[in-house]
Amino acid sequence: MESVKVALSNLGRRKLRSFLTMLGMIFGVSAVIAMLSIGAGAEAESLKIIENFGIRNIIISAKDFKQEELKQIRTESLGLHMRDVEAIEAVIRPRPLVSAKRVVKTWQVASDRGRADSRVLGVSSSYPEINNLKLLQGSFFMPFDDEAENQICVLGITAKQKLFGFGDSIGQMVKINDQWMRVVGVLADATVGKTEFEGIKIQNPNNDIYIPIYTSIKKFDVDALENQLNEVVVQIPDEPGINLKDQAASISSLMSTMHRYVDDYSLVVPEKLLEQNQKTQGIFNIVMGAIASISLLVGGIGIMNIMLASVLERTSEIGLRRAIGARKLDIRMQFIAEAVALSLAGGLIGIGLGYGTSKLVAAFSGWSTIITAASIALSFGVSTLVGLVFGIYPAVQASNLDPIECLRYE
């Protein structure tokens, strides 16, 4: 305690120099916290997107081709079709949950209260379960609505506001092209922060209107060359012994057979996207952490430099303390205490600066940032360790000085 009191007293007498010495540590700790908070925010956002994709889902999407290419492809393959859905349900075991999706070409979406530029999708009744969509009002359509080709629809929250404002929409009618659809449900807000993830485009469902898949096929024209479906999502049951990779391979083999080995579709497994994103994020964290750690290293070197200068300045003081009975250990502890105090103070200020920096980054860039207790503990612990390590050499130098030479130094 005596060493700590002496150390703090000496630092307090040279406030400006002490503060300037701490700057490297302050910026180092703040940089580490800011970088790790950006990384944690990006990881959390990625997990949220993957949850929307569905971690146990396999996504089969139709590829786009030019008209001339399509003519040639259609001589071999029908493209993505409802028969693919039926084949997957019949062949894959245990039976997965399958949802089809078709984008309806529209030239008018209107109600008696307004118009909308909403996207209209024909989907299976299992679509909200597979894609983690929640209902705000009413209900989604049922399997018998698919089979009966019922003219009903479910609105995204934005589409509902455009067509009906803030009034009630359940039971109201919406005209899509020349077909009238009765509203049976409204989805809750499902805003997604990104428009793309690992090369996969992400659509915001809030401005979508959903109708039964068979209604979309029977009531709205389908070009002979186009795919009947735009996307099929297969959700693999989360049961013991079921390997997602093996199931994806089985589905890929089945699809190749169904399409006569024509490469007119793509197959995406969100779990693999997540693994790739986590690898990329890990590399980013390592690189950014290494860059930020350089500031901590520079701060440690600055502490060592000042402590060595302090040893020279206080040579007479060291000699006097040794002459009246101070041990080498007492001298070492005094200078180590000063170095650690500098790094601790710099670390505390750096934590505050890092917190503010991460909030500014989030405010001005729109990125999500999350400050974790682990990042604070890591940066603060490293700053303390740096102060301790870089303070040992000057402390040892001070304790090894000859007391007689110190007393006559000046």
Order of alpha helices (4+ residues) and beta strands (2+ residues): alpha-alpha-beta-alpha-alpha-beta-beta-beta-alpha-beta-alpha-beta-alpha-beta-beta-beta-beta-beta-alpha-beta-alpha-beta-alpha-alpha-alpha-alpha-alpha
